[in-house]
Every structure is written in structure tokens, then in C-alpha cells.
Amino acid sequence: MTRQLTELLGKDGILFFPSWPTTAPYHNQPVFTPLDFAYTSLFNVLTLPAAECPMGLDSNGLPLGVQIIGARNSDRLLIAAVQQLSQAFGGWTPAWSS
């Protein structure tokens, strides 16, 4: 699967995935339930680089983000993509600022 994704991505391809499958849990709620970490663990197992991109807050004031995945050794591309998306969509915003 790693080989297939690497071929698909080429030198300058990136994939976007949700950072988390649901909105952020409330304080003192269980963080890990079955399959919550499926999006992140998949790319760890495949040894592909991934970056988290903060995208501001949702309508409830909860943090939004997207995970960006690239081919091996595409770290600079991922960092550049995170910088561009963060600037365009609001980036990291403290939850208490809304």
C-alpha cells in the first residue's frame, strides 16, 4: 500500500484527511474511542509524512484542522502547504478568543 500511495502522490502530490473523525470532545470526556485514531495511525504505519494544519474554529468555537499527507521526503512541501492553508483559513485560534 505504501508503494501504491507513493506512486500516486509522485514528487508533489498531497492528500487531505480529517485530523479527527468527530468534533473535539468536551472536557473530562474520553478522548480515545475505537477508531478515533484511524486517520493518523494509518499514515504512521505506512511511514508517510503527515502534518497537522489548524484551520480556525467551527461554529461552536471548537478547533478545526486538516491532516496533510505526502510522499516520503516531502516534508518541505507539507510545511509549505500548512503555511499557505493556515494563512488562508485562519490558522491556530485559541478557543477562548471566539
MMTF fields as JSON, N, C-alpha, C and O atoms, coordinates in Angstrom:
{
  "mmtfVersion": "1.0.0",
  "mmtfProducer": "UNKNOWN",
  "numBonds": 391,
  "numAtoms": 392,
  "numGroups": 98,
  "numChains": 1,
  "numModels": 1,
  "chainsPerModel": [1],
  "groupsPerChain": [98],
  "chainIdList": ["A"],
  "bondAtomList": [4, 2, 8, 6, 12, 10, 16, 14, 20, 18, 24, 22, 28, 26, 32, 30, 36, 34, 40, 38, 44, 42, 48, 46, 52, 50, 56, 54, 60, 58, 64, 62, 68, 66, 72, 70, 76, 74, 80, 78, 84, 82, 88, 86, 92, 90, 96, 94, 100, 98, 104, 102, 108, 106, 112, 110, 116, 114, 120, 118, 124, 122, 128, 126, 132, 130, 136, 134, 140, 138, 144, 142, 148, 146, 152, 150, 156, 154, 160, 158, 164, 162, 168, 166, 172, 170, 176, 174, 180, 178, 184, 182, 188, 186, 192, 190, 196, 194, 200, 198, 204, 202, 208, 206, 212, 210, 216, 214, 220, 218, 224, 222, 228, 226, 232, 230, 236, 234, 240, 238, 244, 242, 248, 246, 252, 250, 256, 254, 260, 258, 264, 262, 268, 266, 272, 270, 276, 274, 280, 278, 284, 282, 288, 286, 292, 290, 296, 294, 300, 298, 304, 302, 308, 306, 312, 310, 316, 314, 320, 318, 324, 322, 328, 326, 332, 330, 336, 334, 340, 338, 344, 342, 348, 346, 352, 350, 356, 354, 360, 358, 364, 362, 368, 366, 372, 370, 376, 374, 380, 378, 384, 382, 388, 386],
  "bondOrderList": [1, 1, 1, 1, 1, 1, 1, 1, 1, 1, 1, 1, 1, 1, 1, 1, 1, 1, 1, 1, 1, 1, 1, 1, 1, 1, 1, 1, 1, 1, 1, 1, 1, 1, 1, 1, 1, 1, 1, 1, 1, 1, 1, 1, 1, 1, 1, 1, 1, 1, 1, 1, 1, 1, 1, 1, 1, 1, 1, 1, 1, 1, 1, 1, 1, 1, 1, 1, 1, 1, 1, 1, 1, 1, 1, 1, 1, 1, 1, 1, 1, 1, 1, 1, 1, 1, 1, 1, 1, 1, 1, 1, 1, 1, 1, 1, 1],
  "groupList": [{"groupName": "MET", "atomNameList": ["N", "CA", "C", "O"], "elementList": ["N", "C", "C", "O"], "formalChargeList": [0, 0, 0, 0], "bondAtomList": [1, 0, 2, 1, 3, 2], "bondOrderList": [1, 1, 2], "singleLetterCode": "M", "chemCompType": "L-PEPTIDE LINKING"}, {"groupName": "THR", "atomNameList": ["N", "CA", "C", "O"], "elementList": ["N", "C", "C", "O"], "formalChargeList": [0, 0, 0, 0], "bondAtomList": [1, 0, 2, 1, 3, 2], "bondOrderList": [1, 1, 2], "singleLetterCode": "T", "chemCompType": "L-PEPTIDE LINKING"}, {"groupName": "ARG", "atomNameList": ["N", "CA", "C", "O"], "elementList": ["N", "C", "C", "O"], "formalChargeList": [0, 0, 0, 0], "bondAtomList": [1, 0, 2, 1, 3, 2], "bondOrderList": [1, 1, 2], "singleLetterCode": "R", "chemCompType": "L-PEPTIDE LINKING"}, {"groupName": "GLN", "atomNameList": ["N", "CA", "C", "O"], "elementList": ["N", "C", "C", "O"], "formalChargeList": [0, 0, 0, 0], "bondAtomList": [1, 0, 2, 1, 3, 2], "bondOrderList": [1, 1, 2], "singleLetterCode": "Q", "chemCompType": "L-PEPTIDE LINKING"}, {"groupName": "LEU", "atomNameList": ["N", "CA", "C", "O"], "elementList": ["N", "C", "C", "O"], "formalChargeList": [0, 0, 0, 0], "bondAtomList": [1, 0, 2, 1, 3, 2], "bondOrderList": [1, 1, 2], "singleLetterCode": "L", "chemCompType": "L-PEPTIDE LINKING"}, {"groupName": "GLU", "atomNameList": ["N", "CA", "C", "O"], "elementList": ["N", "C", "C", "O"], "formalChargeList": [0, 0, 0, 0], "bondAtomList": [1, 0, 2, 1, 3, 2], "bondOrderList": [1, 1, 2], "singleLetterCode": "E", "chemCompType": "L-PEPTIDE LINKING"}, {"groupName": "GLY", "atomNameList": ["N", "CA", "C", "O"], "elementList": ["N", "C", "C", "O"], "formalChargeList": [0, 0, 0, 0], "bondAtomList": [1, 0, 2, 1, 3, 2], "bondOrderList": [1, 1, 2], "singleLetterCode": "G", "chemCompType": "PEPTIDE LINKING"}, {"groupName": "LYS", "atomNameList": ["N", "CA", "C", "O"], "elementList": ["N", "C", "C", "O"], "formalChargeList": [0, 0, 0, 0], "bondAtomList": [1, 0, 2, 1, 3, 2], "bondOrderList": [1, 1, 2], "singleLetterCode": "K", "chemCompType": "L-PEPTIDE LINKING"}, {"groupName": "ASP", "atomNameList": ["N", "CA", "C", "O"], "elementList": ["N", "C", "C", "O"], "formalChargeList": [0, 0, 0, 0], "bondAtomList": [1, 0, 2, 1, 3, 2], "bondOrderList": [1, 1, 2], "singleLetterCode": "D", "chemCompType": "L-PEPTIDE LINKING"}, {"groupName": "ILE", "atomNameList": ["N", "CA", "C", "O"], "elementList": ["N", "C", "C", "O"], "formalChargeList": [0, 0, 0, 0], "bondAtomList": [1, 0, 2, 1, 3, 2], "bondOrderList": [1, 1, 2], "singleLetterCode": "I", "chemCompType": "L-PEPTIDE LINKING"}, {"groupName": "PHE", "atomNameList": ["N", "CA", "C", "O"], "elementList": ["N", "C", "C", "O"], "formalChargeList": [0, 0, 0, 0], "bondAtomList": [1, 0, 2, 1, 3, 2], "bondOrderList": [1, 1, 2], "singleLetterCode": "F", "chemCompType": "L-PEPTIDE LINKING"}, {"groupName": "PRO", "atomNameList": ["N", "CA", "C", "O"], "elementList": ["N", "C", "C", "O"], "formalChargeList": [0, 0, 0, 0], "bondAtomList": [1, 0, 2, 1, 3, 2], "bondOrderList": [1, 1, 2], "singleLetterCode": "P", "chemCompType": "L-PEPTIDE LINKING"}, {"groupName": "SER", "atomNameList": ["N", "CA", "C", "O"], "elementList": ["N", "C", "C", "O"], "formalChargeList": [0, 0, 0, 0], "bondAtomList": [1, 0, 2, 1, 3, 2], "bondOrderList": [1, 1, 2], "singleLetterCode": "S", "chemCompType": "L-PEPTIDE LINKING"}, {"groupName": "TRP", "atomNameList": ["N", "CA", "C", "O"], "elementList": ["N", "C", "C", "O"], "formalChargeList": [0, 0, 0, 0], "bondAtomList": [1, 0, 2, 1, 3, 2], "bondOrderList": [1, 1, 2], "singleLetterCode": "W", "chemCompType": "L-PEPTIDE LINKING"}, {"groupName": "ALA", "atomNameList": ["N", "CA", "C", "O"], "elementList": ["N", "C", "C", "O"], "formalChargeList": [0, 0, 0, 0], "bondAtomList": [1, 0, 2, 1, 3, 2], "bondOrderList": [1, 1, 2], "singleLetterCode": "A", "chemCompType": "L-PEPTIDE LINKING"}, {"groupName": "TYR", "atomNameList": ["N", "CA", "C", "O"], "elementList": ["N", "C", "C", "O"], "formalChargeList": [0, 0, 0, 0], "bondAtomList": [1, 0, 2, 1, 3, 2], "bondOrderList": [1, 1, 2], "singleLetterCode": "Y", "chemCompType": "L-PEPTIDE LINKING"}, {"groupName": "HIS", "atomNameList": ["N", "CA", "C", "O"], "elementList": ["N", "C", "C", "O"], "formalChargeList": [0, 0, 0, 0], "bondAtomList": [1, 0, 2, 1, 3, 2], "bondOrderList": [1, 1, 2], "singleLetterCode": "H", "chemCompType": "L-PEPTIDE LINKING"}, {"groupName": "ASN", "atomNameList": ["N", "CA", "C", "O"], "elementList": ["N", "C", "C", "O"], "formalChargeList": [0, 0, 0, 0], "bondAtomList": [1, 0, 2, 1, 3, 2], "bondOrderList": [1, 1, 2], "singleLetterCode": "N", "chemCompType": "L-PEPTIDE LINKING"}, {"groupName": "VAL", "atomNameList": ["N", "CA", "C", "O"], "elementList": ["N", "C", "C", "O"], "formalChargeList": [0, 0, 0, 0], "bondAtomList": [1, 0, 2, 1, 3, 2], "bondOrderList": [1, 1, 2], "singleLetterCode": "V", "chemCompType": "L-PEPTIDE LINKING"}, {"groupName": "CYS", "atomNameList": ["N", "CA", "C", "O"], "elementList": ["N", "C", "C", "O"], "formalChargeList": [0, 0, 0, 0], "bondAtomList": [1, 0, 2, 1, 3, 2], "bondOrderList": [1, 1, 2], "singleLetterCode": "C", "chemCompType": "L-PEPTIDE LINKING"}],
  "groupTypeList": [0, 1, 2, 3, 4, 1, 5, 4, 4, 6, 7, 8, 6, 9, 4, 10, 10, 11, 12, 13, 11, 1, 1, 14, 11, 15, 16, 17, 3, 11, 18, 10, 1, 11, 4, 8, 10, 14, 15, 1, 12, 4, 10, 17, 18, 4, 1, 4, 11, 14, 14, 5, 19, 11, 0, 6, 4, 8, 12, 17, 6, 4, 11, 4, 6, 18, 3, 9, 9, 6, 14, 2, 17, 12, 8, 2, 4, 4, 9, 14, 14, 18, 3, 3, 4, 12, 3, 14, 10, 6, 6, 13, 1, 11, 14, 13, 12, 12],
  "groupIdList": [1, 2, 3, 4, 5, 6, 7, 8, 9, 10, 11, 12, 13, 14, 15, 16, 17, 18, 19, 20, 21, 22, 23, 24, 25, 26, 27, 28, 29, 30, 31, 32, 33, 34, 35, 36, 37, 38, 39, 40, 41, 42, 43, 44, 45, 46, 47, 48, 49, 50, 51, 52, 53, 54, 55, 56, 57, 58, 59, 60, 61, 62, 63, 64, 65, 66, 67, 68, 69, 70, 71, 72, 73, 74, 75, 76, 77, 78, 79, 80, 81, 82, 83, 84, 85, 86, 87, 88, 89, 90, 91, 92, 93, 94, 95, 96, 97, 98],
  "secStructList": [7, 2, 2, 2, 2, 2, 2, 2, 2, 6, 6, 6, 7, 3, 3, 3, 3, 3, 1, 1, 1, 1, 1, 7, 7, 7, 6, 6, 1, 7, 1, 7, 7, 6, 6, 6, 6, 2, 2, 2, 2, 2, 2, 2, 2, 6, 6, 7, 7, 3, 3, 3, 3, 3, 3, 3, 3, 7, 6, 6, 1, 7, 3, 3, 3, 3, 3, 3, 3, 3, 7, 6, 6, 7, 2, 2, 2, 2, 2, 2, 2, 2, 2, 2, 2, 2, 2, 2, 2, 7, 7, 7, 7, 7, 4, 4, 4, 7],
  "xCoordList": [0.817, 0.0, 0.873, 0.528, 1.992, 2.9, 3.403, 3.434, 3.794, 4.296, 3.228, 3.521, 1.996, 0.914, 0.641, 0.459, 0.614, 0.391, 1.554, 1.341, 2.766, 3.94, 3.899, 4.204, 3.529, 3.407, 2.295, 2.451, 1.192, 0.061, 0.424, 0.06, 1.136, 1.489, 2.583, 2.604, 3.484, 4.599, 5.465, 5.544, 6.118, 7.009, 6.28, 6.77, 5.108, 4.455, 2.976, 2.232, 2.544, 1.154, 0.953, 1.841, -0.207, -0.558, -1.996, -2.814, -2.291, -3.639, -4.128, -3.337, -5.424, -6.034, -6.977, -7.806, -6.844, -7.713, -8.14, -7.425, -9.291, -9.665, -8.629, -8.048, -8.405, -7.49, -8.123, -7.439, -9.406, -10.15, -11.517, -12.047, -12.122, -13.387, -14.617, -15.682, -14.484, -15.619, -15.151, -13.962, -16.076, -15.668, -14.945, -15.03, -14.245, -13.458, -14.363, -15.475, -13.891, -14.697, -14.724, -13.828, -15.765, -15.864, -14.833, -14.301, -14.561, -13.621, -14.077, -15.27, -13.132, -13.354, -14.109, -14.603, -14.21, -14.79, -13.658, -12.526, -13.938, -12.881, -12.389, -13.186, -11.079, -10.507, -10.433, -10.712, -10.063, -9.886, -11.043, -11.268, -11.753, -12.761, -12.35, -11.506, -12.92, -12.488, -12.511, -13.483, -11.449, -11.248, -11.039, -10.903, -11.006, -10.768, -9.422, -9.281, -8.45, -7.105, -6.809, -5.65, -7.832, -7.63, -6.965, -6.109, -7.339, -6.768, -5.285, -4.51, -4.882, -3.472, -2.628, -1.51, -3.137, -2.329, -2.059, -1.008, -2.971, -2.785, -1.498, -0.721, -1.273, -0.099, 1.167, 2.264, 1.039, 2.197, 2.671, 3.87, 1.744, 2.091, 2.707, 3.63, 2.205, 2.734, 4.029, 4.623, 4.468, 5.688, 5.716, 6.755, 4.555, 4.472, 4.407, 3.784, 5.037, 4.997, 3.602, 2.877, 3.256, 1.961, 2.156, 3.032, 1.337, 1.379, -0.041, -0.977, -0.187, -1.48, -1.578, -0.667, -2.68, -2.871, -4.082, -5.211, -3.866, -5.003, -5.775, -5.185, -7.095, -7.941, -8.926, -9.928, -8.667, -9.579, -10.559, -10.265, -11.724, -12.735, -14.03, -14.34, -14.788, -16.083, -17.143, -16.818, -18.398, -19.478, -19.717, -20.343, -19.224, -19.349, -18.103, -18.009, -17.153, -15.926, -14.909, -13.973, -15.083, -14.152, -13.114, -13.419, -11.888, -10.824, -11.083, -11.574, -10.746, -10.811, -9.401, -8.541, -9.175, -7.876, -7.988, -8.973, -6.965, -6.884, -5.485, -4.508, -5.414, -4.137, -3.699, -4.476, -2.451, -1.92, -0.848, 0.074, -0.976, -0.062, 0.674, 0.093, 1.951, 2.754, 3.557, 3.532, 4.265, 5.159, 6.379, 6.605, 7.147, 8.362, 9.259, 9.373, 9.887, 10.818, 10.153, 10.826, 8.847, 8.155, 7.85, 6.886, 8.665, 8.416, 8.319, 7.444, 9.201, 9.18, 7.883, 7.33, 7.405, 6.142, 4.998, 4.139, 4.982, 3.922, 3.957, 2.912, 5.136, 5.261, 4.771, 4.083, 5.119, 4.656, 3.134, 2.494, 2.553, 1.097, 0.415, -0.598, 0.968, 0.403, 0.457, -0.515, 1.563, 1.685, 0.644, 0.001, 0.478, -0.489, -1.926, -2.698, -2.281, -3.644, -3.935, -5.031, -2.972, -3.168, -3.43, -4.308, -2.685, -2.89, -4.247, -4.924, -4.64, -5.89, -7.13, -8.165, -7.038, -8.225, -8.208, -9.061, -7.284, -7.323, -6.307, -6.015, -5.75, -4.708, -5.143, -6.327, -4.153, -4.441, -5.12, -4.639, -6.25, -7.0, -7.317, -7.904, -6.956, -7.305, -8.823, -9.545, -9.302, -10.743, -11.39, -12.558, -10.66, -11.236, -11.336, -11.841, -10.87, -10.901, -12.209, -12.455, -13.046, -14.284, -15.398, -16.498],
  "yCoordList": [-1.188, 0.0, 1.27, 2.263, 1.229, 2.375, 2.668, 3.822, 1.632, 1.809, 2.424, 3.33, 1.944, 2.467, 3.942, 4.739, 4.299, 5.701, 6.583, 7.702, 6.089, 6.853, 7.104, 8.208, 6.096, 6.266, 7.256, 8.092, 7.161, 8.056, 9.51, 10.418, 9.725, 11.078, 11.698, 12.914, 10.881, 11.415, 12.322, 12.135, 13.307, 14.201, 15.377, 15.959, 15.737, 16.938, 16.76, 17.741, 15.535, 15.292, 15.288, 14.888, 15.732, 15.672, 15.195, 15.377, 14.587, 14.136, 14.906, 15.277, 15.144, 15.797, 14.822, 14.181, 14.719, 13.868, 14.628, 15.522, 14.287, 14.911, 14.571, 13.486, 15.488, 15.224, 14.269, 13.448, 14.381, 13.603, 13.331, 14.198, 12.165, 11.828, 12.554, 12.507, 13.227, 13.933, 15.307, 15.619, 16.114, 17.375, 17.065, 15.954, 18.043, 17.849, 17.417, 17.926, 16.479, 16.052, 17.134, 17.975, 17.093, 18.022, 17.672, 16.563, 18.622, 18.418, 17.229, 17.067, 16.409, 15.207, 14.099, 13.173, 14.17, 13.095, 12.188, 12.65, 10.902, 10.031, 10.564, 10.929, 10.602, 11.103, 9.994, 10.221, 8.81, 7.719, 6.741, 6.106, 6.634, 5.6, 4.809, 5.271, 3.644, 2.825, 3.601, 4.283, 3.48, 4.041, 5.551, 6.1, 6.248, 7.695, 8.042, 9.079, 7.196, 7.496, 6.812, 6.724, 6.333, 5.608, 6.475, 5.989, 7.738, 8.605, 8.849, 8.859, 9.047, 9.332, 8.071, 8.07, 7.004, 5.788, 5.146, 4.533, 5.272, 4.683, 5.188, 4.398, 6.481, 7.044, 6.845, 6.843, 6.677, 6.305, 4.907, 4.676, 3.987, 2.612, 2.569, 1.793, 3.391, 3.427, 4.229, 4.302, 4.82, 5.638, 6.788, 7.101, 7.401, 8.577, 9.824, 9.793, 10.919, 12.131, 12.746, 12.717, 13.296, 13.954, 15.215, 15.279, 16.205, 17.458, 17.848, 17.64, 18.406, 18.9, 20.382, 21.154, 20.773, 22.169, 22.738, 22.336, 23.669, 24.299, 25.178, 25.896, 25.111, 25.832, 26.775, 27.15, 27.163, 28.069, 27.316, 26.217, 27.911, 27.338, 27.085, 27.78, 26.07, 25.81, 26.734, 27.61, 26.541, 27.413, 27.309, 28.191, 26.24, 26.076, 26.541, 26.377, 27.116, 27.587, 26.494, 26.695, 25.327, 24.214, 24.222, 24.623, 23.783, 23.832, 22.911, 21.792, 23.403, 22.621, 22.432, 23.296, 21.305, 21.068, 20.037, 19.305, 19.998, 19.01, 18.405, 19.084, 17.127, 16.425, 16.344, 15.951, 16.72, 16.703, 15.622, 15.59, 14.739, 13.613, 13.77, 14.186, 13.435, 13.495, 12.22, 11.326, 12.153, 11.023, 11.141, 12.191, 10.092, 10.137, 11.29, 11.589, 11.921, 13.036, 14.285, 15.112, 14.427, 15.624, 16.599, 17.362, 16.574, 17.402, 18.888, 19.586, 19.367, 20.796, 21.168, 22.245, 20.279, 20.518, 20.591, 21.467, 19.681, 19.679, 20.946, 21.535, 21.367, 22.591, 23.801, 24.664, 23.865, 24.973, 24.953, 26.004, 23.767, 23.65, 24.092, 24.79, 23.686, 24.091, 25.611, 26.222, 26.214, 27.671, 28.381, 29.328, 27.93, 28.566, 28.395, 29.353, 27.172, 26.923, 27.646, 28.175, 27.673, 28.371, 29.855, 30.437, 30.457, 31.874, 32.109, 33.091, 31.218, 31.397, 31.142, 31.772, 30.22, 29.812, 30.174, 29.7, 30.984, 31.45, 30.841, 31.421, 29.696, 29.081, 28.777, 28.603, 28.716, 28.392, 29.577, 30.708, 29.289, 30.307, 29.759, 28.681, 30.45, 29.954, 29.854, 30.758, 28.775, 28.564, 29.684, 30.005, 30.275, 31.332, 32.667, 33.636, 32.741, 34.008, 34.228, 35.323, 33.203, 33.347, 33.981, 34.169],
  "zCoordList": [0.0, 0.0, 0.0, -0.64, 0.714, 0.729, -0.674, -1.1, -1.386, -2.748, -3.639, -4.419, -3.535, -4.366, -4.066, -4.985, -2.797, -2.435, -2.883, -3.35, -2.744, -3.166, -4.67, -5.122, -5.441, -6.892, -7.227, -8.116, -6.526, -6.76, -6.448, -7.195, -5.353, -4.929, -5.79, -5.981, -6.307, -7.081, -6.218, -5.004, -6.84, -6.093, -5.463, -4.495, -6.0, -5.496, -5.167, -5.122, -4.939, -4.582, -3.074, -2.321, -2.645, -1.227, -1.089, -1.991, 0.045, 0.373, 1.589, 2.457, 1.648, 2.799, 3.487, 2.841, 4.793, 5.591, 6.834, 7.288, 7.391, 8.664, 9.729, 9.716, 10.635, 11.746, 12.742, 13.354, 12.895, 13.887, 13.294, 12.598, 13.533, 12.876, 13.422, 12.806, 14.572, 15.173, 15.647, 15.58, 16.12, 16.735, 18.039, 18.561, 18.55, 19.774, 20.932, 21.07, 21.764, 22.909, 23.986, 24.069, 24.803, 25.929, 26.984, 27.009, 27.848, 28.944, 29.796, 30.054, 30.224, 31.041, 30.31, 30.953, 28.995, 28.194, 27.727, 27.586, 27.483, 26.951, 25.606, 24.741, 25.444, 24.2, 23.161, 21.984, 23.59, 22.644, 22.726, 23.757, 21.655, 21.491, 20.253, 19.485, 20.046, 18.91, 17.588, 17.266, 16.858, 15.517, 15.469, 14.375, 16.612, 16.582, 15.969, 15.322, 16.165, 15.678, 14.339, 13.936, 13.657, 12.396, 11.334, 10.594, 11.246, 10.212, 10.434, 9.478, 11.681, 11.945, 11.969, 11.453, 12.555, 12.673, 11.316, 11.127, 10.387, 9.06, 8.415, 7.878, 8.463, 7.798, 8.612, 8.053, 9.917, 10.731, 10.355, 10.2, 10.21, 9.841, 8.444, 8.197, 7.538, 6.172, 6.071, 4.996, 7.152, 7.248, 6.237, 5.656, 6.046, 5.184, 6.06, 7.121, 5.638, 6.451, 6.465, 5.471, 7.603, 7.764, 8.589, 9.451, 8.317, 9.069, 9.441, 8.67, 10.609, 11.08, 10.753, 11.052, 10.144, 9.762, 10.489, 10.21, 11.421, 12.093, 11.114, 10.307, 11.195, 10.24, 10.915, 10.306, 12.15, 12.836, 13.715, 14.186, 13.937, 14.825, 14.061, 13.094, 14.514, 13.895, 14.502, 15.303, 14.125, 14.595, 16.097, 16.685, 16.726, 18.176, 18.918, 20.134, 18.2, 18.828, 19.096, 19.869, 18.458, 18.635, 17.514, 16.391, 17.812, 16.802, 15.62, 15.773, 14.452, 13.219, 12.684, 12.852, 12.042, 11.439, 10.338, 10.238, 9.521, 8.46, 8.517, 8.833, 8.208, 8.169, 6.707, 5.837, 6.45, 5.088, 5.009, 5.824, 4.022, 3.861, 2.539, 1.537, 2.547, 1.33, 1.152, 1.998, 0.044, -0.21, 0.703, 1.303, 0.806, 1.625, 1.175, -0.014, 2.154, 1.926, 1.346, 0.73, 1.536, 1.036, 2.172, 2.099, 3.213, 4.393, 4.054, 4.566, 3.208, 2.849, 2.137, 2.364, 1.283, 0.594, 1.601, 1.501, 2.565, 3.574, 4.414, 4.691, 4.817, 5.62, 4.823, 5.367, 3.55, 2.704, 2.566, 2.607, 2.402, 2.286, 3.576, 3.536, 4.723, 6.016, 6.164, 6.607, 5.806, 5.913, 5.053, 5.506, 3.826, 2.924, 3.419, 3.44, 3.815, 4.287, 5.593, 5.778, 6.493, 7.767, 7.539, 8.176, 6.65, 6.348, 5.692, 5.995, 4.803, 4.066, 4.919, 4.704, 5.89, 6.638, 8.113, 8.863, 8.546, 9.926, 10.847, 11.893, 10.51, 11.328, 12.744, 13.031, 13.626, 15.015, 15.678, 15.619, 16.31, 17.031, 18.406, 18.502, 19.472, 20.803, 20.942, 20.522, 21.519, 21.672, 22.478, 22.257, 23.398, 24.232, 23.503, 24.071, 22.264, 21.534, 20.783, 20.277, 20.704, 19.923, 20.72, 20.202]
}
